[in-house]
Amino acid sequence: MAKIDDDDAAKQARSDAARKAGIQARNEKAFEEAKAARAEKAEAEEKVEVAAEKKDDADSVKPRTPLEIDGEWGHRTTNALQKALGVEIDGVFGPATTKALQKKLGVTVDGVFGPQSKKALQKHLGVEADGEVGPKTVTALQKRLNAGTL
């Protein structure tokens, strides 16, 4: 009788061990599947985020309409210039925009839109280089920005 009890106990132990091993294998498989699913979800979310950023960037730099050629340097002219120079489009003709323009014009890059920079811009645009950025210079700039030939 003791032998039968030992056999039953051994069978039960093997059965318990097999059941635990099966449960552990299923848990490990489920864990790996969940891990892979989280990675796929994160990758998909990143792609969506990148696509949204690209769309936002494209929307923010896409001109609504060409610049009005009015000889007045306003917010839209600055935005178009910033787009052409590849700098942040914020409508402010500040040091960052000035430095990018100076680099393009091949003059000293100091962030100050002084006489040297103004004359270089005028020469680049093919207008009289008098150092005063007036309606003729701005008109030429607006035409070049509209044409995409800055």
trRosetta pair geometry for C-beta under 8 A, 3 or more apart (Angstrom, degrees):
i j d omega theta_ij theta_ji phi_ij phi_ji
1 4 5.8 -52 -154 33 37 111
1 5 6.5 36 150 -18 67 105
2 5 5.6 -54 -149 37 35 112
2 6 6.3 37 152 -21 67 104
3 6 5.7 -53 -148 36 31 112
3 7 6.4 32 152 -19 65 105
4 7 5.6 -52 -147 37 32 112
4 8 6.2 32 153 -19 65 105
5 8 5.6 -53 -146 38 31 111
5 9 6.2 32 153 -20 65 106
6 9 5.6 -53 -145 37 30 112
6 10 6.2 31 154 -20 65 106
7 10 5.7 -54 -146 36 30 110
7 11 6.3 31 154 -18 65 105
8 11 5.7 -53 -146 37 31 111
8 12 6.2 32 153 -21 64 108
9 12 5.6 -53 -146 37 30 113
9 13 6.3 33 152 -22 64 105
10 13 5.6 -51 -146 35 31 112
10 14 6.3 30 154 -16 64 104
11 14 5.8 -55 -148 38 30 109
11 15 6.1 32 152 -20 65 109
12 15 5.6 -55 -146 38 29 114
12 16 6.2 32 153 -21 65 105
13 16 5.7 -52 -146 36 30 111
13 17 6.2 30 153 -19 64 107
14 17 5.6 -54 -145 38 31 112
14 18 6.2 32 155 -20 65 106
15 18 5.8 -53 -145 36 29 110
15 19 6.3 30 154 -19 63 107
16 19 5.7 -55 -148 37 29 112
16 20 6.3 28 154 -18 65 107
17 20 5.7 -54 -146 38 30 110
17 21 6.2 31 153 -20 64 107
18 21 5.6 -53 -145 37 30 112
18 22 6.3 33 153 -20 64 106
19 22 5.7 -54 -149 36 30 112
19 23 6.3 30 153 -18 64 106
20 23 5.6 -53 -146 37 32 111
20 24 6.1 32 154 -19 65 107
21 24 5.7 -53 -145 38 29 112
21 25 6.3 32 154 -21 64 106
22 25 5.7 -52 -145 35 30 111
22 26 6.3 28 155 -16 64 106
23 26 5.8 -56 -149 38 30 109
23 27 6.2 31 152 -20 65 108
24 27 5.6 -54 -145 37 31 112
24 28 6.2 31 155 -19 65 105
25 28 5.8 -53 -146 37 29 110
25 29 6.3 29 154 -18 64 107
26 29 5.7 -55 -146 38 31 111
26 30 6.2 31 154 -19 65 107
27 30 5.7 -54 -144 39 29 110
27 31 6.2 34 153 -23 64 106
28 31 5.5 -51 -146 34 30 114
28 32 6.4 29 155 -16 64 105
29 32 5.9 -55 -148 38 30 109
29 33 6.3 30 153 -18 65 108
30 33 5.7 -54 -145 38 31 112
30 34 6.2 31 155 -19 65 107
31 34 5.8 -56 -147 37 28 109
31 35 6.2 31 153 -21 63 108
32 35 5.5 -52 -145 36 31 115
32 36 6.3 31 155 -18 64 105
33 36 5.8 -54 -148 38 30 110
33 37 6.2 31 152 -20 65 107
34 37 5.6 -53 -146 37 32 113
34 38 6.4 34 154 -20 65 103
35 38 5.8 -52 -149 34 29 110
35 39 6.5 29 151 -18 62 106
36 39 5.6 -54 -149 36 32 113
36 40 6.4 33 152 -18 66 105
37 40 5.7 -52 -147 37 32 111
37 41 6.2 33 153 -20 65 106
38 41 5.6 -54 -146 37 31 112
38 42 6.2 32 154 -20 65 105
39 42 5.8 -53 -146 36 30 111
39 43 6.3 30 154 -18 63 107
40 43 5.7 -56 -148 37 30 112
40 44 6.2 30 154 -18 65 107
41 44 5.7 -55 -146 38 30 110
41 45 6.2 31 154 -19 65 106
42 45 5.7 -54 -146 37 30 111
42 46 6.3 33 153 -21 64 105
43 46 5.7 -52 -149 34 30 112
43 47 6.5 32 152 -19 63 103
44 47 5.7 -52 -150 34 33 112
44 48 6.5 33 151 -19 65 104
45 48 5.6 -53 -149 36 33 112
45 49 6.2 34 152 -20 66 106
46 49 5.6 -54 -147 37 32 113
46 50 6.2 32 155 -18 66 105
47 50 5.8 -53 -145 37 30 110
47 51 6.2 31 155 -18 64 107
48 51 5.7 -56 -148 38 29 111
48 52 6.2 31 153 -21 64 107
49 52 5.7 -54 -147 36 30 111
49 53 6.4 31 154 -19 64 105
50 53 5.7 -53 -148 36 31 112
50 54 6.4 32 153 -19 65 105
51 54 5.7 -54 -149 36 31 112
51 55 6.4 31 152 -19 65 105
52 55 5.7 -53 -148 37 32 111
52 56 6.2 33 152 -19 65 105
53 56 5.6 -52 -146 37 32 112
53 57 6.2 33 154 -19 65 105
54 57 5.6 -53 -146 37 30 112
54 58 6.2 30 154 -18 65 107
55 58 5.7 -55 -146 38 30 110
55 59 6.1 29 154 -18 66 108
56 59 5.7 -56 -144 39 29 110
56 60 6.1 25 158 -20 65 109
57 60 5.9 -58 -144 36 27 107
57 61 6.4 2 165 0 63 112
58 61 6.5 -72 -146 46 25 94
58 62 5.8 34 159 -37 66 112
59 62 5.8 -49 -135 23 26 115
60 89 6.0 161 143 68 103 133
61 83 4.7 135 -157 -120 101 115
61 89 5.8 170 -95 -23 80 155
63 66 6.4 67 127 -93 145 31
63 67 7.3 -77 -150 -45 144 68
63 76 7.9 80 -137 -166 101 102
63 79 7.9 137 -100 113 84 114
63 80 6.4 27 -87 -97 124 98
63 83 7.6 -128 -52 24 91 168
66 146 4.5 52 -161 -133 114 110
67 76 5.8 160 -117 129 88 113
67 77 6.0 79 -140 -90 139 69
67 80 5.5 -58 -57 -29 124 162
67 142 4.6 -132 110 -157 137 97
67 145 5.8 42 1 90 142 120
67 146 5.3 -120 36 -66 92 99
68 76 7.7 66 20 83 84 147
68 142 7.6 -42 89 -171 37 144
69 139 5.8 63 -174 -146 92 79
69 142 5.0 161 -113 110 67 132
69 143 6.0 43 -112 -68 125 79
69 146 7.3 -58 -64 -17 100 147
70 139 7.7 -142 79 -95 17 82
70 142 7.5 111 28 -56 54 175
71 134 7.7 0 -179 145 107 63
71 135 3.2 25 178 -154 131 87
71 136 7.1 10 -130 -49 114 25
71 138 4.9 104 -161 80 46 110
71 139 4.4 -17 -87 -56 81 95
71 142 7.5 -106 -69 7 32 137
72 77 7.6 -166 104 -19 54 141
72 135 7.3 -13 -60 -109 53 83
72 138 6.4 121 -25 133 5 155
73 77 4.9 -112 -144 80 58 150
73 78 7.1 80 175 -50 87 84
73 93 7.7 4 158 -33 122 155
73 133 7.1 18 -28 139 148 119
73 138 4.8 -122 -53 -120 88 129
73 141 7.6 21 -96 72 101 144
74 77 5.5 103 50 11 54 102
74 78 7.2 -106 116 -2 33 94
75 78 5.8 -60 -152 38 29 110
75 79 6.3 30 153 -20 66 106
75 91 4.5 1 -154 -153 89 117
76 79 5.5 -49 -144 36 35 114
76 80 6.3 35 156 -19 65 104
77 80 5.8 -54 -148 37 30 110
77 81 6.3 32 151 -20 64 107
77 138 6.8 -14 -147 -162 161 101
77 141 6.9 65 -166 112 116 118
77 142 6.0 -64 -115 -89 107 92
77 145 7.1 154 -147 25 67 165
78 81 5.6 -54 -146 37 32 113
78 82 6.2 34 154 -20 66 105
78 91 5.3 92 89 -154 123 45
78 92 6.9 140 159 20 148 6
78 93 4.8 -114 -122 -54 121 93
78 97 7.1 -9 -163 -151 93 168
79 82 5.7 -55 -148 36 30 112
79 83 6.4 32 153 -20 64 104
79 89 5.3 56 -147 -162 79 105
79 91 5.4 -13 -63 -87 92 71
80 83 5.6 -50 -149 34 32 113
80 84 6.4 32 152 -18 64 106
80 142 7.7 73 76 -128 152 62
80 145 4.3 76 139 174 126 138
80 146 7.8 -12 -166 -62 151 54
81 84 5.7 -57 -149 38 31 111
81 85 6.2 19 155 -11 66 112
81 93 7.4 27 73 -102 142 101
81 97 6.7 68 113 -168 112 121
81 101 7.2 -3 173 -81 117 118
81 141 7.2 -7 -85 173 112 119
81 145 6.3 -69 -72 -99 60 134
81 150 7.3 129 -129 -109 65 158
82 85 5.8 -63 -142 45 29 105
82 87 5.0 -91 -156 70 82 90
82 88 6.8 -51 -176 89 128 36
82 89 4.6 148 106 -103 131 65
82 90 7.2 179 -130 23 170 58
82 91 7.8 -90 -1 -60 146 28
82 97 5.6 -64 -93 -111 89 113
82 100 8.0 86 -130 64 57 149
83 86 7.6 32 178 -70 30 35
83 89 5.8 25 -64 -86 77 124
84 145 5.9 -110 -40 -126 143 83
84 148 7.4 -173 -111 -138 104 54
84 150 4.4 68 168 21 146 146
85 97 6.6 118 62 -147 156 69
85 100 4.1 98 170 132 129 131
85 101 6.1 -62 -99 -67 144 65
85 104 6.5 -106 -120 -32 93 140
85 150 7.6 -68 -59 106 70 151
86 100 7.0 -164 61 -157 74 141
87 96 5.5 157 -168 140 138 103
87 97 5.6 -169 77 -95 153 62
87 100 4.8 -134 -44 -25 128 159
88 96 6.7 13 34 119 101 151
92 97 7.2 -178 100 -7 61 132
93 97 5.2 -99 -140 80 52 145
93 98 6.9 84 171 -55 76 86
93 113 7.3 -1 152 -26 110 155
94 97 5.9 97 52 20 52 99
94 98 6.8 -98 124 -5 29 102
94 111 7.9 -6 149 -170 65 101
95 98 5.4 -59 -138 41 30 113
95 99 6.0 32 163 -23 68 105
95 111 3.4 13 -150 -164 94 121
95 112 7.7 -8 -112 -58 84 46
96 99 6.0 -51 -146 33 26 110
96 100 6.6 24 154 -16 60 106
96 111 7.5 10 -49 -124 27 106
97 100 5.9 -57 -151 37 32 109
97 101 6.3 30 152 -18 66 108
98 101 5.7 -57 -148 39 31 111
98 102 6.1 32 154 -21 67 107
98 111 5.0 97 83 -155 119 44
98 112 6.7 125 150 -1 152 6
98 113 4.8 -117 -124 -54 122 92
98 117 6.9 4 -165 -163 96 164
99 102 5.6 -53 -144 37 30 112
99 103 6.3 35 154 -22 63 104
99 109 5.2 63 -150 -168 80 98
99 110 7.6 -158 -99 61 84 16
99 111 4.8 -16 -57 -82 97 73
100 103 5.7 -51 -150 33 31 114
100 104 6.5 31 151 -18 63 105
101 104 5.7 -55 -151 36 33 112
101 105 6.2 21 154 -11 67 112
101 113 7.6 23 73 -102 138 102
101 117 7.0 74 109 -168 111 116
101 121 7.0 0 169 -87 120 113
102 105 5.7 -62 -142 45 30 105
102 107 5.0 -89 -157 70 84 90
102 108 6.7 -49 -178 88 130 40
102 109 4.6 153 105 -104 125 64
102 110 7.2 -152 -158 24 176 56
102 111 7.7 -100 5 -60 143 29
102 117 5.5 -59 -94 -113 94 113
102 120 7.7 76 -129 75 61 149
103 106 7.7 35 178 -69 29 33
103 109 5.4 31 -67 -92 78 128
104 150 7.5 6 164 134 154 104
105 117 6.8 118 65 -145 155 68
105 120 4.1 96 167 137 132 125
105 121 6.1 -64 -96 -71 145 60
105 124 5.7 -96 -118 -45 93 142
106 120 7.1 -159 61 -160 73 136
107 116 5.4 160 -167 140 139 106
107 117 5.6 -169 81 -93 152 63
107 120 4.7 -126 -41 -37 132 165
108 116 6.6 30 31 108 103 150
112 117 7.3 -179 102 -6 58 139
113 117 5.0 -110 -144 88 53 144
113 118 6.6 84 168 -58 82 84
114 117 5.6 97 52 17 54 101
114 118 6.9 -103 121 -6 29 99
115 118 5.6 -57 -140 38 30 112
115 119 6.1 27 163 -17 67 107
115 131 4.3 -2 -144 -145 88 125
116 119 6.1 -57 -148 38 25 107
116 120 6.3 25 154 -18 62 109
117 120 5.7 -57 -147 37 30 112
117 121 6.3 32 154 -21 65 104
118 121 5.8 -53 -151 34 30 111
118 122 6.4 29 152 -18 64 106
118 131 4.9 86 91 -150 125 51
118 132 7.1 63 160 -44 144 11
118 133 5.4 -118 -141 -45 109 98
118 137 7.8 -9 -169 -152 87 165
119 122 5.6 -54 -147 37 33 113
119 123 6.3 35 154 -19 66 103
119 129 4.3 66 -155 -175 81 106
119 130 7.6 -171 -102 52 85 13
119 131 5.1 -20 -59 -79 93 73
120 123 5.8 -51 -147 36 32 110
120 124 6.3 35 152 -22 64 107
120 129 7.9 62 -50 -135 20 123
121 124 5.5 -56 -150 37 31 114
121 125 6.2 19 155 -11 66 111
121 133 7.1 8 83 -97 138 113
121 137 6.9 67 115 -168 109 120
121 141 7.4 1 171 -85 115 116
122 125 5.8 -62 -144 44 30 104
122 127 5.0 -88 -160 73 84 88
122 128 6.6 -43 174 91 131 35
122 129 4.2 156 93 -103 124 65
122 130 7.1 -165 -149 23 175 56
122 131 7.6 -95 0 -59 143 28
122 133 7.6 -144 -63 -95 101 71
122 137 5.5 -62 -99 -113 89 114
123 126 7.6 38 -178 -72 30 31
123 129 5.0 11 -57 -76 82 132
125 137 6.4 111 68 -149 155 68
125 140 4.0 102 168 128 124 130
125 141 5.9 -56 -104 -67 144 65
125 144 6.3 -116 -123 -22 89 144
126 140 6.6 -162 60 -155 80 141
127 136 5.2 155 -155 135 140 105
127 137 5.3 -158 74 -93 153 63
127 140 5.0 -145 -38 -16 124 158
128 136 7.2 29 31 106 95 147
132 137 7.7 -176 104 -8 54 139
133 137 4.7 -106 -144 85 63 148
133 138 6.6 88 167 -52 89 86
134 137 5.8 99 50 18 49 100
134 138 7.0 -102 124 -1 27 100
135 138 5.7 -60 -138 43 30 108
135 139 5.9 35 161 -25 67 107
136 139 5.8 -51 -145 34 27 113
136 140 6.5 26 155 -16 61 106
137 140 5.8 -58 -153 37 30 110
137 141 6.3 31 150 -20 65 108
138 141 5.4 -52 -146 37 35 115
138 142 6.2 37 155 -21 67 104
139 142 5.8 -53 -146 36 29 110
139 143 6.5 30 154 -18 63 105
140 143 5.8 -54 -150 35 31 111
140 144 6.4 27 154 -16 64 107
141 144 5.9 -59 -149 39 30 108
141 145 6.2 29 154 -19 66 108
141 150 7.7 33 -153 -113 70 101
142 145 5.7 -53 -143 37 30 111
142 146 6.3 32 156 -19 64 105
143 146 5.8 -56 -149 36 29 110
143 147 6.2 19 155 -11 65 112
144 147 5.7 -62 -144 44 30 107
144 149 5.2 -101 -156 77 78 80
144 150 5.0 105 137 -87 113 58
145 148 7.5 34 -178 -73 31 34
145 150 5.9 30 -85 -60 61 111
